């Protein structure tokens, strides 16, 4: 069962990304999926689907890492920095996993200030840099 905090915060994500979905997982975590996120020049595609896990105990622990379409590459065909092909835990989805984190999550993530849109912004910031 999803927490009311996660469901409420996801509504804010849906306002910006109406096609987004929130799926509860057996562990109590949740999967946020955002289809068709626009990408800037430098990527092999103009958009990608994004997925990230909302951990058990959220909003205390922040989301960590994200996945894009398995075929996403840099415009020259190279693998993006700190990425690898990996299955999303508790799902059948295989994607391009980005090892991208809230920097120093202990001091830079506050459940009183930050929400799921904060993490979406972190993902967008990473994708702005095609590297």
SVG drawing of the C-alpha trace seen along z (x, -y; Angstrom):
<svg xmlns="http://www.w3.org/2000/svg" viewBox="-3 -23 34 32">
<polyline fill="none" stroke="black" stroke-width="0.4" points="0.0,0.0 1.3,-3.4 1.7,-6.1 -0.6,-9.1 2.6,-11.3 3.8,-9.5 0.4,-9.6 -0.1,-13.3 3.4,-14.2 2.9,-12.2 -0.1,-14.4 2.3,-17.3 4.4,-15.2 1.2,-14.4 0.4,-18.1 3.6,-18.5 3.7,-15.1 0.1,-14.0 1.2,-10.6 3.1,-9.7 2.3,-6.7 2.8,-5.5 2.9,-1.8 3.2,-0.1 5.7,2.7 5.7,5.8 8.3,4.5 6.3,1.3 8.5,-0.8 6.9,-2.5 7.8,-3.0 7.4,-6.4 7.3,-6.4 7.3,-9.4 6.9,-8.8 8.4,-10.9 10.6,-13.2 12.2,-15.7 15.9,-15.5 18.3,-18.3 20.7,-18.0 23.5,-15.6 21.4,-12.5 20.6,-9.7 16.9,-10.5 14.7,-13.6 12.8,-12.0 13.0,-9.0 10.9,-7.3 12.1,-7.8 11.6,-5.6 12.7,-5.8 12.0,-4.1 10.4,-5.7 12.0,-3.8 10.3,-2.2 10.2,-4.8 9.9,-7.7 10.1,-10.7 12.9,-10.1 15.2,-8.4 15.2,-10.1 14.9,-8.4 18.2,-7.2 19.2,-6.6 17.0,-6.5 16.4,-4.6 15.9,-5.8 15.1,-3.8 17.5,-0.9 18.6,-2.2 19.4,-5.7 23.0,-6.7 25.0,-9.8 24.6,-11.3 27.9,-9.6 26.7,-6.2 28.6,-6.2 27.4,-5.0 26.5,-7.9 28.7,-8.4 27.8,-6.3 25.2,-4.2 24.6,-0.6 21.9,1.7 20.0,3.0 16.5,4.4 14.5,2.2 14.1,4.1 10.7,5.7 9.7,5.1 10.2,6.6 11.5,3.3 15.1,3.3 16.5,-0.2 19.6,-2.3 20.4,-2.8 22.0,-6.0 23.9,-5.9 22.8,-9.4 22.1,-10.5 21.1,-13.3 24.5,-14.6 25.1,-14.1 21.5,-13.0 21.9,-13.3 22.2,-17.0 20.8,-17.9 17.5,-16.1 14.9,-17.3 11.5,-15.6 10.1,-18.9 11.2,-20.7 11.8,-18.2 9.4,-16.0 9.1,-13.8 9.3,-16.8 12.6,-17.7 14.0,-14.3 12.5,-14.8 14.4,-18.1 17.6,-16.2 16.9,-13.8 16.3,-16.6 19.5,-18.3 21.5,-15.2 19.9,-14.8 20.7,-18.4 24.3,-17.3 24.8,-14.8 27.9,-13.0"/>
</svg>
